[in-house]
Amino acid sequence: MTLLHIVDPAEWDGGTIQPGDEGFVHLSYDHQVHVPGNLFYAGRRGLRLLVVDEPRVAADVRVEGGFPHLYAPLTPDVVLGDLPFEPDDDGVFQPLSAPGR
């Protein structure tokens, strides 16, 4: 499964993403990324999915409530690339059609 992080390009310039107030960086597996997309970003366009190198962060990832959480900063060296993440015409994010899209 692919680890992904939703990001607004205007808020990320290839720098480090620090853990939030909860103490972790929110991640999703490819098959579930539409869930936080709809909870936190409904209707937003122009988002990207950062593809995270799972083996390099595995020691700092805990799965809680079915979702992976990174208990460390998300640094550019563990980002393999990024993908577009757009909702449908109604502003709803759909499940990815294939891992890594």
N, C-alpha and C positions, 0 to 999 in steps of 0.2 A: 504494500500500500504506500502511496505517496503522501508525504507530510507537506501541508500547505499552510501559508499564512496570508490572510487577506490584507491588502494594503491600498491606501489611497496614494497614488504616485506623488501628489502634492505634499504629502506628509512623510515621504521616504525618498531620500536621494541617494540610496545605496549605502547609507550609514548603518549604525547599530540601532536595533530596536531593543529598548530596555523593558524588563518585566513591568507590568502594571501594578496597581495597588494591591492586587491579589498575590503578587510575588512571582508571577509567571507570564510568559508570552503565550497567547492563545494560538493553538494550531488546530488543524483539522486533517482528517484523512480525506482522500480524494472523493470517496463515496458520500461524505457527509458535509462537505464544505458549503453546500447550499443552505444548511440549517443556520449557521451563524450569519451567513450572507443575508438571509431573510430577517433574522432577529435584529441585526445591528446595522445593516446597510440597505434595507429595502428601498428599491427605486433608484439607488445611486448608480451612476454610470461612470465608466472610465477607471474602474478598480482593476487591480492586478493581483494575481496569486503568486506569491514567492514559493518556489519549489525548494524545499529544505533537504539537505543531504542527511537522511535519517541515520546512517551508521555513525556520522560524526557528532550527532547530538544525542544519541540513544541514552547515554549515561545520565543526561539531565532531563529526560522526558519521562513524565508520569502520565498514565492514562487514568483520568478521573471523570466519572460520569459518562464514560464512553469516548471522551475527547482527549487528545494528547495535549499536555501543557508542558512548555519548555521552561524549566526553572533555572534559567541562565539567559544572558542577553542573546539575541539573534544577531549574529555578526555576518557581515558580507561574505566572509570566506566559507560559510556553510550554505549559502544560497546558490543553488545550481543554475537558476534562471528564473524567469517570470513569465506568466501567461495572462492573457486578457481574462477578465471576469466580469461579464455583462449579464444583466437580468434580461428577461424576455420583454416583449412589448408592453406587458402589464406591470413591469417593474419587479417581477418575481424571479428569484434565482432558482434554476432547475438543477437536479442532480447532474453531475458531469457524465457525459456519455461514455467516456473511457478514462482509465487512470491517467493522470497527468494531462488530460484533455487531448 
